Amino acid sequence: MSGEKLPSQRQLRVGELVRHAVSSFLSRDEVMDDDLVGAFITVPEVRMSPDLKLAKVYIMPLGGKNAETVVAALNRNKKFIRGQVSPNIDLKYAPDFRFFVDDTFDEAGRIDELLRSDRVARDLDHDDEDDQDY
C-alpha cells in the first residue's frame, strides 16, 4: 500500500458535515458570479486535512458541463462561501475551502466501458468454458 494515510473517523465525520453545509448553501444560489448562474452543483465528497483547517471540496455540475469554469468561480468566491457556511458548522476554526472537479464519475464510466469491452467479454466466455471442465 502507498504511504498515504487513511482519514480518521473525525476527518470523515467533519468532512460529511462540511459537505452537507456546502451543498445546502450552493443549492440556494447565493454566490453572485456569472459563471455560476444556472449551475446545479452536487458535492459528492469533502476531504478534510488532519488538522481540519482545510476542506477539499469535490464538486460536479449537473451533466458535467463547464466543470472547470464552475470550479474556478467557486475558488474565486471561496472566502464568501466560507463566511456563509462556517456559522452552520460547529468547529473551533472555520476551514479554508479548495474546490476541485470530482472525476470519480468519469473514472466509473471508464471502468464500466472497459468491463463491457469485447476483450473482457471474450475472457469471461473463455473462463466459463474452463469452469465446465470440473
C-alpha positions as CSV (number, residue, x, y, z in Angstrom):
1,M,0.0,0.0,0.0
2,S,1.2,3.5,-0.6
3,G,2.4,5.8,2.1
4,E,-0.9,7.8,2.1
5,K,-2.6,7.7,5.5
6,L,-6.3,6.9,5.6
7,P,-8.5,9.7,7.0
8,S,-9.6,9.4,10.7
9,Q,-13.2,8.9,11.8
10,R,-13.1,12.6,12.9
11,Q,-11.9,13.7,9.5
12,L,-14.7,11.7,7.8
13,R,-17.4,12.9,10.2
14,V,-16.3,16.6,9.8
15,G,-16.0,16.2,6.0
16,E,-19.6,14.9,5.8
17,L,-20.8,17.8,8.0
18,V,-19.0,20.3,5.7
19,R,-20.3,18.5,2.6
20,H,-23.9,18.9,3.8
21,A,-23.4,22.6,4.7
22,V,-21.7,23.5,1.4
23,S,-24.2,21.5,-0.6
24,S,-27.1,23.2,1.1
25,F,-25.5,26.7,0.6
26,L,-24.8,26.1,-3.1
27,S,-28.4,24.9,-3.7
28,R,-29.6,28.4,-2.6
29,D,-27.8,30.1,-5.5
30,E,-26.4,32.9,-3.3
31,V,-23.0,33.3,-4.9
32,M,-23.1,36.3,-7.3
33,D,-20.9,35.1,-10.2
34,D,-21.9,34.9,-13.8
35,D,-20.1,31.6,-14.2
36,L,-22.4,30.0,-11.6
37,V,-25.7,31.3,-13.0
38,G,-28.0,28.3,-13.6
39,A,-25.3,25.8,-12.4
40,F,-26.8,22.9,-10.4
41,I,-23.8,21.7,-8.4
42,T,-23.5,18.4,-6.5
43,V,-21.0,17.9,-3.7
44,P,-20.2,14.2,-3.7
45,E,-17.2,14.4,-1.3
46,V,-15.3,16.7,1.1
47,R,-11.9,15.6,2.3
48,M,-10.6,17.3,5.5
49,S,-6.9,17.8,6.3
50,P,-5.8,16.1,9.6
51,D,-5.9,19.4,11.5
52,L,-9.4,20.1,10.0
53,K,-8.3,23.5,8.7
54,L,-8.5,22.7,5.0
55,A,-11.5,21.3,3.2
56,K,-11.0,19.9,-0.3
57,V,-14.5,20.2,-1.7
58,Y,-15.1,18.0,-4.8
59,I,-18.0,19.2,-7.0
60,M,-19.7,18.2,-10.2
61,P,-22.1,20.4,-12.1
62,L,-25.2,18.7,-13.4
63,G,-24.3,16.9,-16.6
64,G,-20.6,17.7,-16.0
65,K,-20.9,20.8,-18.2
66,N,-18.4,23.6,-17.7
67,A,-16.9,21.8,-14.6
68,E,-13.6,23.6,-14.8
69,T,-15.3,27.0,-15.2
70,V,-17.6,26.3,-12.2
71,V,-14.6,25.2,-10.0
72,A,-12.7,28.4,-10.9
73,A,-15.7,30.5,-10.0
74,L,-16.1,28.7,-6.7
75,N,-12.4,29.2,-5.9
76,R,-12.7,32.9,-6.7
77,N,-15.6,33.1,-4.2
78,K,-14.3,30.7,-1.6
79,K,-13.9,33.4,1.1
80,F,-17.5,34.5,0.7
81,I,-18.6,30.8,0.7
82,R,-16.6,30.1,3.9
83,G,-18.1,33.1,5.6
84,Q,-21.6,31.9,4.8
85,V,-21.1,28.2,5.5
86,S,-18.9,28.4,8.7
87,P,-21.7,29.5,11.1
88,N,-23.6,26.4,10.2
89,I,-20.8,24.0,11.2
90,D,-19.7,23.7,14.8
91,L,-15.9,23.8,14.6
92,K,-13.3,25.7,16.6
93,Y,-11.8,27.0,13.3
94,A,-13.6,27.6,10.0
95,P,-11.8,25.5,7.4
96,D,-10.4,27.0,4.2
97,F,-12.1,25.7,1.1
98,R,-10.4,24.5,-2.0
99,F,-12.8,23.3,-4.8
100,F,-11.9,20.6,-7.3
101,V,-13.7,18.7,-10.1
102,D,-14.9,15.3,-8.9
103,D,-13.7,12.9,-11.5
104,T,-15.0,9.7,-9.9
105,F,-18.0,9.7,-12.3
106,D,-15.6,9.8,-15.3
107,E,-13.5,7.0,-13.7
108,A,-16.5,4.9,-13.0
109,G,-17.7,5.3,-16.6
110,R,-14.3,4.4,-17.9
111,I,-14.2,1.2,-15.8
112,D,-17.8,0.3,-16.9
113,E,-16.7,0.8,-20.6
114,L,-13.7,-1.5,-20.0
115,L,-15.9,-4.2,-18.4
116,R,-18.3,-4.1,-21.4
117,S,-15.5,-4.3,-24.0
118,D,-15.2,-7.3,-26.4
119,R,-11.9,-8.2,-24.9
120,V,-13.3,-8.7,-21.4
121,A,-16.4,-10.4,-22.7
122,R,-14.1,-12.9,-24.6
123,D,-12.1,-13.5,-21.5
124,L,-15.2,-14.1,-19.5
125,D,-16.6,-16.6,-22.1
126,H,-13.2,-18.4,-22.0
127,D,-13.4,-18.6,-18.2
128,D,-16.9,-20.1,-18.5
129,E,-15.6,-22.8,-20.8
130,D,-12.8,-23.6,-18.3
131,D,-15.4,-23.9,-15.4
132,Q,-17.2,-26.7,-17.3
133,D,-14.2,-28.9,-17.1
134,Y,-14.7,-29.5,-13.4
